[in-house]
Amino acid sequence: MATDFAIYFCEPRKPWQRGTNENTHWLLRQYIPDGTDVSTFTQRQLYSVALKLNQRPRKTLEFESPAAKLQQVSR
């Protein structure tokens, strides 16, 4: 699948260069607190978290969800 997305490499230890990434990390921590052993989760639980995150509208995506945007670009 051709995406035509630009790739950007951030410098280590500079979180201000990765705003969207840091926001997604914060959203993930709402479901899986920092320091939690992820191996204690079932595949079904992890899938549920991923589904919730991918269906959540994002300001950076004009208040559409990542799932909706992916569907738009993959048509």
C-alpha positions as CSV (number, residue, x, y, z in Angstrom):
1,M,0.0,0.0,0.0
2,A,1.5,3.3,-1.0
3,T,1.1,6.0,1.6
4,D,3.1,9.0,0.5
5,F,3.8,9.9,4.2
6,A,6.9,11.8,5.1
7,I,9.1,10.2,7.7
8,Y,10.6,12.3,10.5
9,F,13.3,11.1,12.9
10,C,13.4,12.8,16.3
11,E,16.4,13.2,18.5
12,P,16.7,11.1,21.7
13,R,15.5,12.7,24.9
14,K,13.7,15.5,23.2
15,P,10.0,14.8,23.7
16,W,8.9,18.2,22.4
17,Q,9.9,16.9,18.9
18,R,7.4,14.2,19.1
19,G,4.2,15.8,20.4
20,T,1.7,13.4,18.8
21,N,3.8,10.4,20.0
22,E,3.9,11.7,23.5
23,N,0.1,12.4,23.5
24,T,-0.5,8.8,22.3
25,H,1.7,7.5,25.1
26,W,-0.3,9.5,27.6
27,L,-3.6,8.1,26.1
28,L,-2.2,4.5,26.4
29,R,-1.2,5.1,30.0
30,Q,-4.9,5.7,30.8
31,Y,-5.5,2.0,30.1
32,I,-2.0,0.6,31.0
33,P,-0.3,2.5,33.8
34,D,3.4,3.1,33.6
35,G,5.4,0.2,35.1
36,T,2.7,-2.4,34.5
37,D,3.9,-5.8,33.3
38,V,2.2,-6.0,29.9
39,S,2.7,-9.8,29.8
40,T,0.0,-10.1,32.4
41,F,-2.6,-8.9,29.9
42,T,-4.4,-11.3,27.5
43,Q,-4.3,-10.7,23.8
44,R,-8.0,-9.9,24.0
45,Q,-7.4,-7.2,26.6
46,L,-4.6,-5.6,24.5
47,Y,-6.7,-5.8,21.4
48,S,-9.5,-4.0,23.3
49,V,-7.1,-1.2,24.3
50,A,-5.9,-0.8,20.7
51,L,-9.4,-0.7,19.4
52,K,-10.4,2.0,21.9
53,L,-7.3,4.1,21.0
54,N,-7.8,3.7,17.3
55,Q,-11.5,4.7,17.5
56,R,-10.8,7.8,19.7
57,P,-11.0,11.1,17.8
58,R,-7.8,13.2,17.7
59,K,-7.4,16.9,17.3
60,T,-4.4,16.4,15.0
61,L,-6.7,14.4,12.7
62,E,-9.3,17.1,12.5
63,F,-11.3,15.3,15.3
64,E,-11.5,12.0,13.3
65,S,-10.2,8.7,14.6
66,P,-7.0,7.1,13.4
67,A,-9.2,4.2,12.2
68,A,-11.4,6.5,10.1
69,K,-8.4,8.3,8.6
70,L,-6.7,5.0,7.7
71,Q,-9.9,3.9,6.0
72,Q,-10.0,7.2,4.0
73,V,-6.4,6.9,2.7
74,S,-6.7,3.2,1.9
75,R,-9.6,3.5,-0.5
